Each structure stands twice: as C-alpha cells, then as structure tokens.
Amino acid sequence: MKLSKRQLVLIAALALALAAVTAGRLLRRSPTGPSEATAASPVASEKTVREKPVADPPEPPQRTAAKPKDSLAKRLDKLAVSQQLHLGSAPDAFRPPQAWMTEYVEQTAREPQPDAADKFAQNHQLRAVMVSDRGSRAVVDDRCLLVGRQLDGFTLVSITQSTAVFESDDQRVVLKLQTASER
C-alpha cells in the first residue's frame, strides 16, 4: 500500500503531537518536577534552579460556634418594645377605610338588584328540546339536561315542546325555545 504525500505529512504531524503529549505527561508525573532534573534525565539543564523554600500556608481561621440569631418574630417584638409600639391597637393595614365601605354600601343599595330568577333567565338560553317517553331532554347553553338535573342552583322540573321549566326554592323560571324569526 502506497501512501500519498498528504497522508505521510499527516502521520508525521500526528506522531509529533503524540510525542509532545507523552513528554508532557512524563514531566507532570515526575515526583520532583523539572526543576530538580538530573543530568541523566533527558530534560536536564546545565543549571538547576533552586526554589525558595515555601512558607507554610497560614492556617485557616478557627470557626467559632455561631450564636443562634433570634427569629424574625423575636426581633420584631424587641423593636416594638424599643419603639414603644402597642401592637394590640394597631389597625389592619389591608382593611379599606370605613369611608370607602359606606360609599360602596350606599352605591350598591341604590342600584336595583335583579332577583335570581331574572338573572338565571338572562344568563341562559334554551337551544333545543327533545320530548320522549324514555325521558325528555333540554339543551341549555350547549348542555344537555335531563329532568331533575341542576343548573346554577335551579332544578329542571319539566320540558314541553317549546319550554323548559326550572325551579329554585320559591322561584320559577320558564325558558322558551326561540323561533327563527325571534333570533
């Protein structure tokens, strides 16, 4: 097998790289390092460099047992005592002022409140009915309901060809099926 010039150059470069890596590892493995190489060693130099004696590293400072800190609650209590604060009489920081509450109560009292039956009738629409001997069904807002099922606190009590009747306590709501002309 004949190798091209390019292949020979690559093999030579690889051999040089391998020799360099091997030499580097041998020098690092040497227990004394390259500064104390002997004349017999292949890396010996004419003058050996004398290293200055290394001073012992300073000892790390001794850790003393840390004093346990007071909890946040204890520190806040100490602060309250030092500032002469009476926490029992402190108002709730998150409660709105009474003036705001009376204004809200007065405003809501003036607005007429729809009763639950009117609200139910406004929020729901009868889409379809199916009357059969096996059980009638009403489709209210894309929900298929059997007689006896509940929707927003109202119970479906009866279904006719065009209505669904719901009851809750003493209130009664009749949802009517809209015709094409009413839509």
C-alpha positions in Angstrom: 0.0 0.0 0.0 1.4 3.3 -1.1 0.7 6.4 1.0 0.4 9.9 -0.6 2.5 12.8 0.4 -0.5 14.3 2.2 -1.1 11.1 4.2 2.7 11.0 5.2 2.6 14.6 6.4 -0.5 13.9 8.5 1.1 10.8 10.0 4.3 12.7 10.9 2.2 15.6 12.5 0.3 13.0 14.5 3.5 11.3 15.6 4.9 14.7 16.8 1.7 15.5 18.6 1.7 12.1 20.3 5.4 12.6 21.4 4.6 16.1 22.8 1.7 14.7 24.8 3.7 11.8 26.1 6.6 14.1 27.1 4.2 16.5 28.9 2.7 13.7 30.9 6.0 12.3 31.9 7.1 15.7 33.2 3.9 16.1 35.1 4.3 12.6 36.7 7.8 13.3 37.9 7.6 13.5 41.7 10.1 16.3 42.0 9.3 18.2 38.8 11.5 19.5 36.1 13.5 21.9 38.3 15.3 19.1 40.0 16.0 17.0 36.9 19.3 15.1 37.0 22.0 15.0 34.3 20.8 11.5 33.3 17.3 12.8 32.6 16.6 13.7 29.1 15.3 17.1 30.1 18.3 18.1 32.3 19.5 21.7 32.1 23.0 22.9 32.9 21.9 25.0 35.8 19.4 23.7 38.2 17.2 26.3 39.6 16.9 26.4 43.3 13.5 27.0 44.6 12.9 29.3 47.5 11.6 27.4 50.5 7.9 27.8 50.6 6.5 29.1 53.9 3.8 27.0 55.4 0.4 28.3 54.3 -1.4 30.2 57.0 -3.9 28.2 59.0 -7.5 29.0 58.2 -9.1 31.0 61.0 -10.9 28.9 63.5 -14.6 29.0 63.2 -16.2 29.7 66.5 -19.7 28.4 67.1 -22.1 30.9 65.7 -24.5 32.4 68.1 -28.0 31.5 67.1 -29.8 34.5 65.9 -33.2 35.5 67.2 -36.0 34.7 64.9 -37.6 37.4 62.9 -40.6 37.4 65.2 -38.4 37.9 68.3 -36.5 40.7 66.6 -39.7 42.5 65.6 -41.1 42.1 69.2 -37.9 43.7 70.5 -38.2 46.6 68.0 -41.8 47.1 69.1 -40.8 47.3 72.7 -37.9 49.7 72.0 -40.2 52.0 69.9 -43.0 51.7 72.5 -45.5 50.4 69.9 -48.8 48.9 71.1 -49.5 46.2 68.6 -52.8 45.2 70.1 -54.3 48.5 69.0 -52.7 48.5 65.5 -55.3 48.6 62.7 -55.4 46.1 59.9 -53.2 47.5 57.2 -55.2 45.8 54.5 -58.7 46.9 55.6 -60.0 49.7 53.5 -61.0 52.9 55.3 -64.6 53.0 56.7 -65.4 55.9 54.4 -64.8 53.7 51.4 -67.0 51.0 52.8 -70.0 53.3 53.5 -69.7 54.7 50.0 -69.8 51.2 48.5 -72.7 50.1 50.6 -74.7 53.3 49.7 -73.9 52.8 46.0 -75.0 49.2 45.9 -78.1 49.9 47.9 -79.2 52.4 45.2 -78.7 50.0 42.3 -81.7 47.7 41.8 -80.6 44.1 42.2 -82.1 41.6 39.8 -83.5 38.6 41.6 -82.0 35.2 41.0 -84.8 34.1 38.6 -84.3 37.1 36.3 -80.6 36.7 36.4 -80.9 33.0 35.5 -83.3 33.8 32.6 -80.8 36.4 31.3 -77.8 34.2 31.5 -79.2 31.0 30.0 -80.9 30.2 26.6 -82.9 27.2 25.7 -81.4 25.9 22.4 -83.3 22.6 21.8 -85.8 20.2 23.4 -86.4 16.5 22.9 -89.6 15.1 24.4 -89.9 11.3 24.5 -91.4 8.5 26.7 -87.9 7.4 27.7 -87.0 10.8 29.2 -87.2 14.3 27.9 -84.1 16.4 27.4 -83.4 20.1 27.1 -80.3 21.7 25.6 -79.5 24.9 27.6 -76.3 26.8 26.6 -74.8 23.7 24.9 -75.5 21.5 28.0 -77.9 18.6 27.6 -80.0 18.3 30.8 -82.5 15.6 31.9 -85.4 16.4 34.2 -84.1 16.6 37.8 -80.7 18.0 36.9 -79.5 21.3 38.3 -78.0 24.3 36.6 -76.8 27.3 38.6 -78.9 26.3 41.6 -82.1 25.8 39.6 -83.6 22.3 39.0 -85.1 21.4 35.7 -88.6 20.2 36.6 -90.4 19.9 33.2 -89.9 20.0 29.5 -92.6 20.7 26.8 -92.3 21.0 23.0 -91.1 24.7 23.4 -90.2 25.3 27.0 -88.0 24.1 29.9 -89.2 25.0 33.4 -86.6 25.5 36.2 -87.4 25.9 39.9 -85.3 27.0 42.9 -86.9 27.4 46.4 -89.9 29.6 45.7 -88.8 30.9 42.3 -89.8 29.6 38.9 -88.2 30.3 35.5 -89.6 29.3 32.2 -87.1 29.3 29.3 -88.7 29.4 25.9 -87.4 28.0 22.7 -86.7 30.8 20.3 -88.1 30.5 16.8 -86.1 31.5 13.7 -88.0 34.9 13.5 -87.1 35.7 17.1 -83.4 35.2 16.7 
